[in-house]
């Protein structure tokens, strides 16, 4: 993130009670230091260095191993954040203390719905992590799939996240995320690769049906619109986004407000969600300079 930072800082969304209270339930991005941004203690320093050396100590060439490691790190962070949230459940259950009966019922209902969704999400993430762990231990990356978008400059919005894609950029439903069976998952990492920027979508061959349809819909978007499409995806599905201060501050006020609204709506289970959240919303954003696109592990 040093490549998009200004004076060692980037913008990020920090979901604290204080920030939510100040902004009536919405979050405005704030400047944070790059050393604390997107950091999680999921690996000890020794194993972190050993495991991720192929993506941190050499330029990114989109080898199957490098794509796998980006996906592994993204999914490990998803597990870490969900387990951390689960450990906070006893404290959330006390949030109704001292409130009226009606408000207590509302708070407890919210907690129950949240914890139900959290448990389902954690179950899916743990199942995915088993797949990553087995491949890592075997050193077998033969079924790794990836779709890579190379950018001339560092991507102005960076993230590392995993999710269960439910719809594509054309608005088509890909899978029912409430279904009880195993769901297809994928990860996305946007970063500076040493020579060019890269946005890397990674998944396993067993999830080809859903994930290839998703990236195919992205591939149909021309280079002038792909940056805006990626921003829609990141603000719609992930809180773990880090933004170039120069890019964010240059946006018109209406564009900033629209992106803040998108982040707030997608994080609120009681808000009315868009039926087709990734379809072009005509929001005018600066164009990303695309150097190329290619696939890894399939044609």
N, C-alpha and C positions, 0 to 999 in steps of 0.2 A: 504493500500500500504506500510505501514511500514515493512511488512514482506518480501518485495522484495527490499526495499530501501537500499542505502549505504550512511551512514552519512546523512540520512534524505532526500535523493534525488533519483529520478528515471529519466529515459529518456522519453522524450515526443516530439511530433512534434508540433512546434509552428509556425503557418502559418502567419508570418508577412511579410510586403513588404521588409524589410531589409534582412530577412533570405532568401526569394525567390530570391532577387537580387544577393546576395552573391553566391548562388548555381545554378544560371542559370535556375531558375524555379523549382528546386528540393529542398526538405527539408531533411536535416540531423537531426536526433533527438538530442536534447540538454538536459542537466541535469536541472531539476526543483525541487523545494522543494515539498514534499508531501502535505504540507498544502495548496498550491495553485494549485496543479495538480488536474484536473477533478472537480474543485469546481465551482458551479454555484449558483446564488442567486435566485433560483426558489421558495424556501420556506423560510418563516421566521423561526428563530431558535426554537420558541415554537412549531409550527406545524411540523417542520422537526423532532424534538425530539419525539413528540407524535405519529406521523404517522409511523416512521421507527424504533421505539424501538424494535419491534419483530425481526428485522434482525440485529440491531446494538448492542443490549444489551444482547443477548442470543446466544449460539452457533447455527449455521445453521443446521437444521434437514430436510430441504426441505419440510416443511409443505406447503399446498396450499396457506396459507396466506403469508408466507415468499416468496414463488416464485412469487406471485402476486405483492408484494411490490417491489421486485427487478425489475420486469417488469415496474411497475408504475414509479419508479424513473428513469429508463432508458428512457422511453418514454417522461417523463416530461423534461428531459434534451434535447431531440430532439426538443421538442416544443420551449424550451428556446433559443436554438442556432439558430433555423430557424427564430423565431421572431426577435432576435437580428440582424440577417443578413438582414431581411426585412427592419429594421429601418435604415440600412446603405445605402439603395438604392439611396437616393438623393446625397450622397457623391460619390458613384460609377459613377453616371451619369455625374459628373464633371471631371472625369479622362481624358477626351479627350481635355481639355482646352489647347490651345497653340500648338496643334499638327496639322500636315498637314491633308488635307481633307481625304486622303486614310486611315490614321491612325485613324481619328475620326470615320469613317464609321466602321472600324474594332472594335474599342472599344465599340461603341454603339450597334453593332450587338452582341458582346459578352455579354454585359449587358442585352440585351433583352432576349437572350437565357437563361442566368443565372436566371433572374427574373421569366421567365416562369416556369422553373424547380423548383425554390424555392417556387413559389405560389402553384404549384401542390403538392409538398412535404409537405408544411405547411397545406394544405387542408386535406391531408390524415392523418397527425399527429393529427390534431385537432379532426378528426372523431374518431381516436383511443383513444384519451384522454377522450372523452365523455364516452366511454365504461369503461375505468379505473375509472373515477369519480363515475359513477353509482354503480359500484361494491364496491368501497371503502365506499360510503355513506351507502350502504345496508349491508355491512359486509358479502357479499355473494361471496364465492370463489369456488362454486360448479362446475363451468365450466372452472376452471384454468387447463391448461395443462403445463407440463414441462418435459424436458429431461435433466438429470443431469449427468455430468461426474465428478467424485471425483478424486482428485490427492493427492498423498502422500505428496508432497511439495507444497508451494504456487505457483500458476501459474506464470511463469516468465513474461508473458505478461498479463496485466489486462486491462479490459475495461468495460464500461456500455453503451449499445447503443441499438437503435431500428432500424429496417429496413424492407423493403418489399422484401422478398427473391424471386429472379427471376430465379435462377438456383441452382442445387444441386451439391454435390461433385462428381457425376458421369457425370456431364455436361448436364443433362436433364433440359429443360426449365420448370419452375413451374408455372409462370404466366407472362403476358405481363404488365409490370409496366406502359406502356403508355395507358392502357385501361381506359376508363372513369368510370367504375363501381368501387365499393368499393373493395380494394385490401387486401389480407391477410397480416398481419404484425406479426412480432415476435421480441423479445428482447433477448439479450445475456448479461450476467454478469459473469465475471471471478473474483474470489476473494479468500481470505482466510476465511474459515468458522468457525475458532476457534479450530477445531480438524484436519480437512483436507481442502485441497483446493477444490474449486468447480467452474465448468463452467456450468451455468444454462441458458438453452434456455426456454423461456416462451411465451405462446400464449393463445388465447381463443378457446373454443371448436368450434366456428363457422368457425375458420380458419384451422381446422384439415386437410383438404384435402391437402393444400399446405405445411403446417408446418410439418405434420407428414412425408410426403415424403422427406422433407429436412433433418430432424433428422434421418430418416431411412437410408439415404445415408451416413450420418456421422457414424451411428452405425455399418455399414458394414466395416468401416475402422478398422484395428486391432490396438491394444494398442500401438504398436511400431510406428505407423504412425499418430495417432490421434493428437499429439501435433503439428506436422507440418501442418496438415489440419486446426487446429484452428488458427495457425499463418497466414495461407493464408487468411482465412476468415477475421480476424481482420485487416490485412494490406490492404486487397482489398476493404472493405466496410466502415471502420470507421477511423476517424482521432483521436478519443478519446481513444488512446492506451497509456499505460504506461508500461515501460519496465524495468526489473531488470538490473541495470548497470553491474553486474557480468555476466549475461547471454549475454547481447548485446556485451560487450567488448571481450568476449571469442569467438564470431562468426568469422569465416574466412572472409576476406575482400570481397570475391565474394558473400558470403551469405548476408552480410550487404548491398552491392550494389544492389543485386536483390530485397531485401525487400524495400529499399529506392525507387527503380524504380517502384515497385508495388504500393507503396503509392502515388508516384507522378503521375503515369499514371491514376490511378483510380480517382484522384482528378481533372484531366484535361479533360474537356468536348471535347476538340479538338483532344486529343490523340486517337490513334486507340486502342480500348478496346479488350481484349481477348474474344473470343466467349464462352469459357468455363473456366472462371477465377478460379474456385475452384478445378478443376481437378489437380491431383498430378503433380507438375512441376519438380519432382526429386531433389529439393533443399534439401541438407542435413542439418538438424537442430538437435540440441540435443533432445533426446527423453524425453518426459514427463512421469514420473512414474504414471501410472493410478491405482487407488485403486478400482474403480468400476464404474458402470454405471446403471442408473435406470430411470424409468418414474414416473411421478406424474399425477394422474387424468385419466390415461388410461393404457391399457395393450398392 
